[in-house]
Amino acid sequence: MAHRAEKSGIAADIQKKKMETYPFEDEAKAIAWIEAVIDESLEDNFHTWLKDGIVLCKLINEIAPGSVAKKFLKETSMPFKQMECVGVFLSAAKNYGVSEKDCFVTLDLFEANDLAQVIATLFALDRKAHKKGWDGPILSPKEADANVREFSEQTIIEGKKIIGLQAGSNTGASQSGMGAPGTRRHIN
């Protein structure tokens, strides 16, 4: 952002690391997916295109019609309205079933703090949509079903009987009894 000082120190190192690991291929896939779903083309760049939240609200409305009110689909230049629109998208995504941990924070998008998390949210939204039976374009692999394991009391009791050392041992050579260098050894 133009109104912020350039990052320095550890913040600059973190920013550099984020840019080195930024998923450009996933960004391109996400752009193509959004374009296919809402039938609009990318304007400018990924961040600018999504920043006001309108494209995101259109996206969630295509996947789950009526998720976002029409008043949030109007362009505005006021930052707080744009952030509100992004927040409305996030609320709609969570209501649709995207988990809290998969969702980005509004500032991640609005100030371009973590666009990789924005991309991860789009992938999570696609997975959830296809899990619920939406038949639109595919962005990410199918969401896995939970593999919950429940054991009977008898199985748990049998498991407790297994000798723990079958997994390895921490006995043998060690430094127990060693003193610090320069200290005296008292031998009786």
C-alpha positions as CSV (number, residue, x, y, z in Angstrom):
1,M,0.0,0.0,0.0
2,A,1.2,3.5,-0.8
3,H,0.5,4.8,2.7
4,R,2.7,2.4,4.6
5,A,6.4,2.5,5.2
6,E,8.5,0.0,3.5
7,K,9.0,-3.1,5.7
8,S,12.4,-3.6,7.4
9,G,14.1,-6.0,9.6
10,I,12.2,-9.2,10.4
11,A,9.1,-8.0,8.7
12,A,11.0,-7.5,5.5
13,D,12.4,-11.1,5.9
14,I,9.0,-12.5,6.4
15,Q,7.6,-10.6,3.3
16,K,10.5,-11.9,1.2
17,K,9.9,-15.5,2.3
18,K,6.2,-15.1,1.5
19,M,7.0,-13.8,-2.0
20,E,9.5,-16.7,-2.5
21,T,6.8,-19.3,-1.7
22,Y,3.8,-17.5,-3.3
23,P,1.7,-20.0,-5.3
24,F,1.6,-18.3,-8.7
25,E,0.3,-21.4,-10.4
26,D,-2.5,-21.7,-7.9
27,E,-3.3,-18.0,-8.5
28,A,-3.6,-18.6,-12.2
29,K,-5.9,-21.6,-11.6
30,A,-8.0,-19.6,-9.2
31,I,-8.3,-16.7,-11.7
32,A,-9.4,-19.1,-14.4
33,W,-11.9,-20.8,-12.1
34,I,-13.5,-17.5,-11.0
35,E,-13.7,-16.3,-14.6
36,A,-15.4,-19.5,-15.6
37,V,-17.9,-19.4,-12.7
38,I,-18.9,-15.8,-12.8
39,D,-18.3,-15.3,-16.6
40,E,-16.2,-12.2,-16.2
41,S,-12.6,-11.6,-17.2
42,L,-9.7,-10.5,-14.9
43,E,-9.2,-6.8,-14.8
44,D,-5.8,-5.4,-13.8
45,N,-4.3,-7.9,-11.4
46,F,-5.6,-10.6,-8.9
47,H,-5.4,-8.3,-5.8
48,T,-7.1,-5.3,-7.5
49,W,-9.8,-7.5,-9.0
50,L,-10.8,-9.1,-5.7
51,K,-10.0,-6.2,-3.3
52,D,-13.5,-4.6,-3.3
53,G,-15.2,-7.9,-2.6
54,I,-17.7,-7.7,-5.4
55,V,-16.2,-10.5,-7.5
56,L,-16.1,-12.7,-4.4
57,C,-19.8,-11.9,-3.6
58,K,-20.7,-12.8,-7.2
59,L,-18.8,-16.0,-6.9
60,I,-20.5,-17.2,-3.7
61,N,-23.9,-16.2,-5.2
62,E,-23.2,-18.4,-8.2
63,I,-22.3,-21.3,-6.0
64,A,-25.0,-20.8,-3.4
65,P,-27.7,-18.4,-4.9
66,G,-29.0,-15.8,-2.4
67,S,-26.0,-16.0,-0.1
68,V,-25.2,-12.3,-0.5
69,A,-27.7,-9.5,-0.8
70,K,-27.8,-7.5,-4.0
71,K,-26.7,-4.3,-2.3
72,F,-23.2,-5.8,-1.8
73,L,-22.9,-6.3,-5.6
74,K,-22.6,-2.6,-6.4
75,E,-19.2,-1.0,-7.0
76,T,-18.0,1.5,-4.4
77,S,-14.7,3.4,-3.9
78,M,-15.1,3.7,-0.1
79,P,-12.6,1.5,1.7
80,F,-14.9,0.6,4.6
81,K,-17.7,-0.5,2.2
82,Q,-15.2,-2.6,0.2
83,M,-14.0,-4.3,3.4
84,E,-17.6,-4.8,4.5
85,C,-18.2,-6.5,1.2
86,V,-15.2,-8.8,1.7
87,G,-16.5,-9.6,5.2
88,V,-19.9,-10.5,3.8
89,F,-18.3,-12.9,1.4
90,L,-16.4,-14.5,4.3
91,S,-19.5,-14.8,6.4
92,A,-21.4,-16.4,3.4
93,A,-18.5,-18.8,2.8
94,K,-18.5,-19.9,6.5
95,N,-22.3,-20.3,6.4
96,Y,-21.9,-22.4,3.3
97,G,-19.6,-24.7,5.2
98,V,-16.0,-23.5,4.6
99,S,-14.2,-23.9,7.9
100,E,-12.9,-20.9,9.9
101,K,-9.3,-22.1,9.6
102,D,-9.6,-22.2,5.8
103,C,-10.8,-18.5,5.6
104,F,-8.6,-15.5,5.2
105,V,-8.9,-12.3,7.2
106,T,-10.3,-9.3,5.5
107,L,-6.9,-7.4,5.7
108,D,-5.1,-10.4,4.1
109,L,-6.9,-9.4,0.9
110,F,-7.6,-5.7,1.3
111,E,-4.0,-4.7,2.1
112,A,-2.5,-7.7,0.2
113,N,-0.9,-9.0,3.4
114,D,-1.4,-12.7,2.6
115,L,-2.9,-13.4,-0.9
116,A,-1.8,-17.0,-0.6
117,Q,-4.4,-17.4,2.1
118,V,-7.0,-15.8,-0.1
119,I,-6.2,-18.4,-2.8
120,A,-6.4,-21.2,-0.1
121,T,-9.9,-19.9,0.8
122,L,-11.0,-20.1,-2.8
123,F,-9.7,-23.7,-3.1
124,A,-11.6,-24.6,0.2
125,L,-14.8,-23.0,-1.2
126,D,-14.5,-25.1,-4.4
127,R,-13.9,-28.3,-2.4
128,K,-16.9,-27.6,-0.2
129,A,-19.1,-26.7,-3.2
130,H,-18.3,-29.9,-5.0
131,K,-18.8,-31.9,-1.8
132,K,-22.3,-30.4,-1.6
133,G,-23.1,-31.4,-5.2
134,W,-22.4,-28.2,-7.1
135,D,-21.6,-29.1,-10.7
136,G,-19.6,-26.0,-11.8
137,P,-16.0,-25.8,-12.9
138,I,-13.5,-27.7,-10.8
139,L,-10.5,-25.9,-9.1
140,S,-9.2,-28.3,-6.5
141,P,-9.1,-32.0,-5.6
142,K,-12.1,-33.6,-4.0
143,E,-12.6,-33.0,-0.3
144,A,-11.8,-36.1,1.7
145,D,-14.4,-37.7,3.9
146,A,-13.7,-38.0,7.6
147,N,-12.3,-41.3,8.6
148,V,-13.4,-41.5,12.2
149,R,-12.3,-44.6,14.1
150,E,-14.2,-45.9,17.1
151,F,-12.8,-48.7,19.2
152,S,-14.6,-51.0,21.5
153,E,-13.6,-51.1,25.2
154,Q,-12.1,-54.6,24.6
155,T,-9.9,-53.3,21.8
156,I,-8.7,-50.4,24.0
157,I,-7.9,-52.8,26.8
158,E,-6.0,-55.1,24.4
159,G,-4.0,-52.1,23.1
160,K,-2.9,-51.2,26.7
161,K,-1.3,-54.6,27.0
162,I,1.1,-54.1,24.2
163,I,4.7,-53.6,25.4
164,G,5.7,-50.0,24.8
165,L,9.3,-50.9,24.0
166,Q,8.2,-52.4,20.7
167,A,8.2,-48.8,19.4
168,G,11.8,-48.2,20.5
169,S,13.7,-47.5,23.7
170,N,15.5,-44.5,25.2
171,T,17.7,-46.7,27.4
172,G,21.4,-47.3,26.6
173,A,24.2,-44.9,26.4
174,S,23.4,-41.5,27.9
175,Q,25.1,-38.6,29.6
176,S,23.5,-39.2,33.0
177,G,26.0,-38.9,35.8
178,M,28.2,-36.6,33.8
179,G,29.3,-33.4,35.5
180,A,29.9,-30.0,34.1
181,P,33.5,-29.3,32.9
182,G,35.8,-27.9,35.6
183,T,33.8,-29.3,38.5
184,R,35.3,-31.7,41.1
185,R,34.4,-35.3,41.3
186,H,33.9,-36.5,44.9
187,I,34.8,-40.2,45.2
188,N,34.1,-41.9,48.4
